[in-house]
């Protein structure tokens, strides 16, 4: 049965609109964009900012388009002198209390407030500042900086955190001019349930939320000629970074990414995808052992640090089900500072590992004390003191931070000739490429699990059942006479549903993939803005396109990983593998309300 439509008139033109939708969407269908700051379709329709004012014939006042529903016979006006004047007043009042530091703001040129003020022709702010005292900046988190002075109280971040991620780390506190978005008892993001996923950063219309910037530290390391500065770049970066340099969304720019990193002065350009293949070998072997022994089933993936912190906080009873494998980022750091350092006869103390990640939570992960193992490997061999301690991964840049560095260095990204990654830690397969999409880890794992269980290659390796943007996807695959049932969830709200099953002992699955961010890493909190489902789909398409173009599409076929085991690790899940590539988790105490 089709949806009921209404006859309406917008700016004097007769048209039809679906009954019950709001005026923002009804006007958009007619090619009319109504400015909004707080509105997020199907998520935040509070009318908090009042920028979306429109006239409706018969109404005594201007109405907020995001909370006003279409009805038959409506006459709507979106561009009258009265509307323009009112919108200007609303935005000027917001700007009266807003910092005037646009040039140095993380969201400069990506700020909705800045853009709307320009589009409304605001040149002067006629109203005085009403907030007498500035708020303190929250830098308690290694991943996200919160500046309440730039917050316009739109509520977008709260809605994403509560409705999509179901973490509820932030909310409105206090009243009047003292009102702000903060954590329980204003204790700081670093002392809350915040999983560091950064989805709040993606929807923030100003610079109130931004990644904890590491650009200065990375420039200093690059300028130190005594250091061997190695960079690793995650799969999802290649699918998104081109957007900042004029490429259409969904165009992979892998070769230009490698070339730009080389121009920035990194000693070696390596690929996190090498470690993604390594992760599949370790995680797949671990899963098959558990499956054989019917122990700790379902096995749950461990690649997403936002998910891991969520699990530690809200589901500590299922931590044994999570794979003990480190994420590809941390596996790479451990291997680069042990195997590669030893192979190239480099003092590991001189190696700095810089990660480029789509994820703000990776900054937190790199600081986890239990996840660093290269120092332990070398401690006795080099008689290292505690003062000489070094982490597996030194600094993490988001995609947005790398974009700023490339622009700061004056590199003409779009016109660079394509270049490749360096050997041996730059070699990867198509299975590793699709790690950046929701379902990609599962698909890559099953491509190799089939081989390990049967001794033959899976013929149809494109597992469409686990692809796409459905919140929870499931599939079954018969391998060596055994039916393997798997599930994939992206977004922590969807993860919660699956984990509640596991916690009750009712999960029907053998293997579960969890990604904290909607769409997977391609929609990570550190990716170029904006991010919506259409953009997620195009970025995912770019990864599958690259997967199909590669010579090797199964992780166990990666020749560099095969050589790593032959020369160094000896066997998957062996003694050295466990020492360098596996970790443990611990219960985190949720904030009590």
PyMOL commands that set and color helices and strands:
alter all, ss='L'
color gray80, all
select helices_A, chain A and resi 23-28+81-96+102-104+112-119+148-150+156-164+176-178+184-186+189-191+199-203+215-223+235-239+241-245+254-264+272-293+305-314+316-321+328-343+348-350+361-365+369-371+374-379+386-388+399-408+413-415+430-436+440-454+464-466+492-504+521-523+533-549+555-557+559-569+575-581
alter helices_A, ss='H'
color red, helices_A
select strands_A, chain A and resi 5-10+13-18+53-56+63-64+75-77+144-146+171-173+180-182+209-211+228-233+268-271+299-300+351-357+395-398+472-479+482-490+511-515
alter strands_A, ss='S'
color yellow, strands_A
deselect
rebuild
show_as cartoon
